[in-house]
Amino acid sequence: MYDILLFMLCVLFVKKGGVTEMNIEQTGKDILYLIFCALHDVAPDAGRVAGMDFEKLFAYSKWHTLDAITYMALSKLEELPQSDVMKEWRERRFKATRKNVVLDAERKNLFTYMDEKNIWYMPLKGAVLKD
């Protein structure tokens, strides 16, 4: 399963035109590892994280809009590296959270309005799956 996800992630990197001088295999594995940690609510191994290239990791996770979930995993570490990249990463995570809160509130308002007016609607799969 891990190999399939890695393959899919690497194909995504290639299709987006993101492969240049990067060691895609290692960066892809690092992104998948952090996503796995975030989804399973576990802290990543500090030793493994210490060997990651944060600038490349952030650039690729940002490019593919995975920066919020990868930062979620990194934030579980006892000690985060202090750098400009980490500050920007953290800010992008907070912006993504704010965006989701606003969208959830607006979706709720819209659904309430539709219900009050007896207008039939069907939420899109993203809104339903997210809840």
C-alpha positions as CSV (number, residue, x, y, z in Angstrom):
1,M,0.0,0.0,0.0
2,Y,2.8,2.4,0.9
3,D,4.5,1.8,-2.5
4,I,1.3,2.5,-4.3
5,L,0.8,5.8,-2.5
6,L,4.5,6.7,-3.1
7,F,4.0,6.0,-6.9
8,M,0.9,8.1,-7.0
9,L,2.6,11.0,-5.3
10,C,5.6,10.8,-7.6
11,V,3.3,10.7,-10.6
12,L,1.5,13.8,-9.3
13,F,4.9,15.6,-8.9
14,V,5.8,14.8,-12.5
15,K,2.4,15.8,-13.9
16,K,2.6,19.1,-12.1
17,G,6.0,19.8,-13.7
18,G,7.6,19.9,-10.3
19,V,10.5,17.6,-10.8
20,T,13.7,19.5,-11.5
21,E,16.8,19.0,-9.3
22,M,15.0,17.3,-6.4
23,N,15.5,13.8,-5.1
24,I,11.8,13.1,-5.6
25,E,11.9,9.7,-4.1
26,Q,13.2,10.8,-0.7
27,T,11.0,13.9,-0.6
28,G,8.0,11.9,-1.6
29,K,8.6,9.4,1.1
30,D,9.0,12.1,3.7
31,I,5.8,13.8,2.6
32,L,3.9,10.4,2.8
33,Y,5.4,9.7,6.1
34,L,4.3,13.0,7.6
35,I,0.8,12.6,6.1
36,F,0.6,9.1,7.6
37,C,1.6,10.5,11.0
38,A,-1.0,13.3,10.8
39,L,-3.8,11.0,9.8
40,H,-3.0,8.5,12.5
41,D,-2.4,11.2,15.1
42,V,1.1,10.1,16.0
43,A,4.2,12.2,16.4
44,P,6.8,11.6,13.7
45,D,10.1,10.1,14.8
46,A,12.5,12.9,15.7
47,G,15.5,11.1,14.3
48,R,13.8,10.6,10.9
49,V,12.6,14.2,10.8
50,A,16.1,15.5,11.6
51,G,17.3,14.1,8.3
52,M,14.7,15.8,6.2
53,D,15.4,18.8,4.0
54,F,12.7,21.2,5.2
55,E,13.1,23.6,2.4
56,K,12.5,21.0,-0.3
57,L,9.8,19.4,1.8
58,F,8.0,22.6,2.3
59,A,8.3,23.6,-1.3
60,Y,6.8,20.4,-2.6
61,S,4.1,20.1,0.1
62,K,3.1,23.7,-0.7
63,W,3.1,23.1,-4.4
64,H,0.7,20.2,-4.0
65,T,-1.4,21.9,-1.2
66,L,-0.2,19.4,1.4
67,D,1.6,21.9,3.5
68,A,-1.2,22.1,6.2
69,I,-1.3,18.3,6.8
70,T,2.5,18.0,6.8
71,Y,2.8,20.8,9.3
72,M,0.2,19.1,11.5
73,A,2.5,16.1,11.8
74,L,5.6,18.3,12.4
75,S,3.8,20.3,15.1
76,K,3.5,17.1,17.2
77,L,7.3,17.1,17.7
78,E,8.6,18.3,21.1
79,E,10.9,20.7,19.5
80,L,10.4,22.3,16.0
81,P,13.3,23.7,14.1
82,Q,13.3,27.5,14.1
83,S,13.6,29.0,10.6
84,D,11.9,31.2,8.2
85,V,10.6,28.2,6.3
86,M,9.0,26.8,9.5
87,K,7.4,30.2,10.3
88,E,5.8,30.4,6.8
89,W,4.8,26.7,7.0
90,R,3.1,27.4,10.4
91,E,1.3,30.5,9.0
92,R,0.0,28.6,6.0
93,R,-1.3,25.9,8.3
94,F,-3.2,28.5,10.3
95,K,-4.6,30.1,7.1
96,A,-5.9,26.8,5.9
97,T,-7.6,26.2,9.3
98,R,-9.2,29.7,9.1
99,K,-10.4,29.0,5.6
100,N,-12.0,25.8,6.6
101,V,-13.8,27.4,9.5
102,V,-15.2,30.1,7.3
103,L,-16.3,27.7,4.6
104,D,-17.9,25.4,7.2
105,A,-19.9,28.3,8.6
106,E,-21.0,29.5,5.2
107,R,-22.0,26.0,4.2
108,K,-24.0,25.7,7.4
109,N,-25.7,29.0,6.7
110,L,-26.5,28.0,3.1
111,F,-27.9,24.6,4.1
112,T,-30.1,26.3,6.8
113,Y,-31.4,28.7,4.3
114,M,-32.2,26.0,1.8
115,D,-33.9,23.9,4.4
116,E,-36.0,26.9,5.5
117,K,-37.1,27.6,1.9
118,N,-37.8,23.9,1.3
119,I,-35.3,23.9,-1.5
120,W,-33.9,20.4,-2.3
121,Y,-30.1,20.3,-2.4
122,M,-27.3,17.7,-2.4
123,P,-24.0,18.6,-0.8
124,L,-20.9,17.8,-2.8
125,K,-18.9,14.8,-1.7
126,G,-16.0,17.0,-0.2
127,A,-18.3,18.7,2.2
128,V,-19.9,15.4,3.3
129,L,-16.7,13.5,3.5
130,K,-15.0,16.2,5.5
131,D,-17.6,16.0,8.3
